[in-house]
Amino acid sequence: MTRPPTAAQRRVIDAAEPETGRITGTAAQLARLVALRLAFRHPRPPHDHFLTPAGHRFREAADAPASPEPVAAPAPGGVFTARLGGEPDAVATPARAREVRTAWQGLLEIRRMTHPDGATDRPCAWERGRLTHSAALALEAAGCVPATGTVPGYRVTDTPQPEAVAVRHPDPAALTACAEALRQAGWQVSEHTEARGGRVLLASPRRV
């Protein structure tokens, strides 16, 4: 960001819809926020503008008290990254929850735009090309907690099987919750016992 937003541009950010991040303003204000990477223009009509994760963080910082709580570090370039589990610096904050909600709504829109029938209840080709991150986003969006350096949680990893990821969690009840979250997101899930006695989920994107 070369220059901070003007007072008028800040008012546009502050007035964003809480759930969707949709913003309204003059053409010049919106174009400037896009140039600052605080907003993006939706590619489909009516081409509304929405806050990016960086825009949400900017608004959070403006609303924060003098001694704010720690915020999750943004991914390089300010691009949202799903948590696979095991990230040592992951922090659960309101800003992160908003980013996850925005990313999930964006993913549902990709499903709607790319499925011939406009369905949003099953993964699309974009997700099948990003299996681990797509499964992790579905889990985090459903409220499942990823593992960190100090907190036990889910971990999503690749598998040798085509179009399948593995999900592990040390808590059997939480693993069951992960399975249900993935099913609700349109994934086929089966549970298996590993050689060392632990349980693992194998999840694949449902096609129909």
Secondary structure as the mmCIF struct_conf table of DSSP 4:
data_model
#
loop_
_struct_conf.conf_type_id
_struct_conf.id
_struct_conf.beg_label_comp_id
_struct_conf.beg_label_asym_id
_struct_conf.beg_label_seq_id
_struct_conf.end_label_comp_id
_struct_conf.end_label_asym_id
_struct_conf.end_label_seq_id
BEND BEND1 ARG A 3 ARG A 3
HELX_LH_PP_P HELX_LH_PP_P1 PRO A 4 THR A 6
HELX_RH_AL_P HELX_RH_AL_P1 ALA A 7 ASP A 14
TURN_TY1_P TURN_TY1_P1 ALA A 15 ALA A 15
BEND BEND2 ALA A 16 ALA A 16
TURN_TY1_P TURN_TY1_P2 PRO A 18 THR A 20
STRN STRN1 ARG A 22 ILE A 23
HELX_RH_AL_P HELX_RH_AL_P2 ALA A 27 ALA A 35
TURN_TY1_P TURN_TY1_P3 LEU A 36 ARG A 37
BEND BEND3 LEU A 38 LEU A 38
STRN STRN2 ALA A 39 ARG A 41
BEND BEND4 PRO A 43 ARG A 44
TURN_TY1_P TURN_TY1_P4 PRO A 45 PRO A 46
STRN STRN3 HIS A 49 LEU A 51
HELX_RH_AL_P HELX_RH_AL_P3 PRO A 53 ASP A 63
BEND BEND5 ALA A 66 SER A 67
HELX_LH_PP_P HELX_LH_PP_P2 PRO A 68 PRO A 70
HELX_LH_PP_P HELX_LH_PP_P3 ALA A 72 ALA A 75
HELX_RH_3T_P HELX_RH_3T_P1 PRO A 76 GLY A 78
BEND BEND6 GLY A 85 GLY A 85
TURN_TY1_P TURN_TY1_P5 PRO A 88 ASP A 89
HELX_RH_AL_P HELX_RH_AL_P4 PRO A 94 THR A 114
BEND BEND7 HIS A 115 HIS A 115
TURN_TY1_P TURN_TY1_P6 PRO A 116 ASP A 117
BEND BEND8 ASP A 121 ARG A 122
HELX_RH_AL_P HELX_RH_AL_P5 ALA A 125 ARG A 128
TURN_TY1_P TURN_TY1_P7 GLY A 129 GLY A 129
BEND BEND9 ARG A 130 ARG A 130
HELX_RH_AL_P HELX_RH_AL_P6 LEU A 131 ALA A 141
TURN_TY1_P TURN_TY1_P8 ALA A 142 GLY A 143
STRN STRN4 PRO A 146 PRO A 146
BEND BEND10 GLY A 149 VAL A 151
STRN STRN5 TYR A 154 TYR A 154
STRN STRN6 ARG A 155 ASP A 158
BEND BEND11 PRO A 160 GLN A 161
TURN_TY1_P TURN_TY1_P9 PRO A 162 GLU A 163
STRN STRN7 VAL A 165 ARG A 168
BEND BEND12 PRO A 170 ASP A 171
HELX_RH_AL_P HELX_RH_AL_P7 PRO A 172 GLN A 184
TURN_TY1_P TURN_TY1_P10 ALA A 185 GLY A 186
STRN STRN8 TRP A 187 THR A 193
TURN_TY1_P TURN_TY1_P11 ALA A 195 ARG A 196
BEND BEND13 GLY A 197 GLY A 197
STRN STRN9 ARG A 199 PRO A 205
#
